[in-house]
Amino acid sequence: MMMSIDRDQAGLLLQTLGVEADLPLLEHGCALAEESLCGLLHREEIPKGLEQTALRMAVGFYLRTAAGAGKLKAEAVNLSAPVLTQLTMGDTSQHWDSSATPQTRLEGLITALCTVPDKLIWAYRMVAK
């Protein structure tokens, strides 16, 4: 069964960030996400169970492309929460920075959205044919 990224859901997710979706650019972001995810997994289609991952990636690719094309300013995106800048695992310590610039926050969000956790890649990856 072919799983495709729900463009309406991607548009809604962008709206929660305060971004009005440009439809051709959104289509491009969805196509990039589908191609990237299928390439990582050695599959021809997005497997069931990775719909949310694909959706996040599509939004991340949209934001990256829009920002690179000058159609999105970091200040226009609603990113008011502090940024986690450091995390130590042993004896757990964290450092939150509320003074990060809008551009830094946007770049962090884009990276987080476009990155697929390794455990998901290994759980869904097929041996190349």
N, C-alpha and C positions, 0 to 999 in steps of 0.2 A: 504494500500500500504506500503510495507516494505521499509524504508529509511535506507540506509547503508552509512557509511562514505566513501567518495571518497579518496582512497589511493593515487591517483596521486596528488590531491589537498593538501593532508597532506604532501606529499614529497616536493611539491613546497613551501609550507609555511615553512618547515624546511630549505629549500635552502635559503630563504630570511634571515634566521638567521645565515647562513653560516655553516649549518650542513648538511652533506651528509647522507641520510637515510639508515639505515641498514634494509632491507626488512622484515626479520623475527621479528625484534624488532618493526618495524612500524606496522606490523600486530597485534602484541601483544598490542601495545598502542591503536590501533583502537578497538580491542575486549574489552579492559578494559573500554574505553570510552563508547562504546555501552552498556555494562553491567551496568556500573555505572549510566548512564543517564536513562536507562530503569528502573533500580531499584529505583532511586529517584522519577520517575514519575508513578510508579506502572503500567507500560506498557510493552508489549511484543516486541514492536518495537519503533524506534525513530519516533516521529510524524513529519509530514511535517511542516516546519517553524523553526525547531531546527537544521538544517543541519550545520550551521556555529558554533553553540555552540558545537555540537558533534565533529566537525573538530578541534576546538580549544582544546577541552578536549583531543582528540587523540594525538595532538602534545605535550600537557603538560605531558600526561602519558608517551609518548615516551621519552621526555627529562628527566623526573624523573627516569625512568627505566634505560636509557642509562647512566646517571650520577651515579646512584647507582651501576651499574655493572662495572664502571670504563671505559666505552667506550666513555665517553664525558667529556672533561675538560671545566670548566667554561670559561677559557680564549679563547677557540675555538669558542664560540658563540658571534656573533656580537651584543653586548649590550652596546652601547656607550652613550646613553641618560642618563641624570640625573635621580635619583630615587626619587619618592615622598615618603618622610619618615614621614610626619605629615600633617594632614588635619583637620582643625577646621571648623565646619559648621556655628556657630553663628558669624556674622561679618567676615566670610570667611578669613582664613589665611592658607597658604600652606608653606611647607618647602621642598626644593629640595636639595638633597645631590649628588653632582657629584663626591664625593670621595669614594663612595661605592665600595667594592671589587667585582671582577667578580663573585665570588661565591654568594655573597649577591644578586647581580643583577639577576643571574640565578635562585636562589630560589624564588625571587619575581615574576619573569616571570612565573615559573612553577606553583606557587600558583594561580596567576591570570588566567592562562589558564585552570587549572583544576577546578576552582570554578564556579559553576552555580549560577547566581543571583537568589535570592529568588523569585522575581517577575516572572521569567520564570518558576520556579518550580511550583508555584501556578497557573500560567496561563495554564499549560499543564498537571498538575497532575490529575490522575484518582483515584477514591475511590477504595481501594483494594478489590479484589473479594473474 
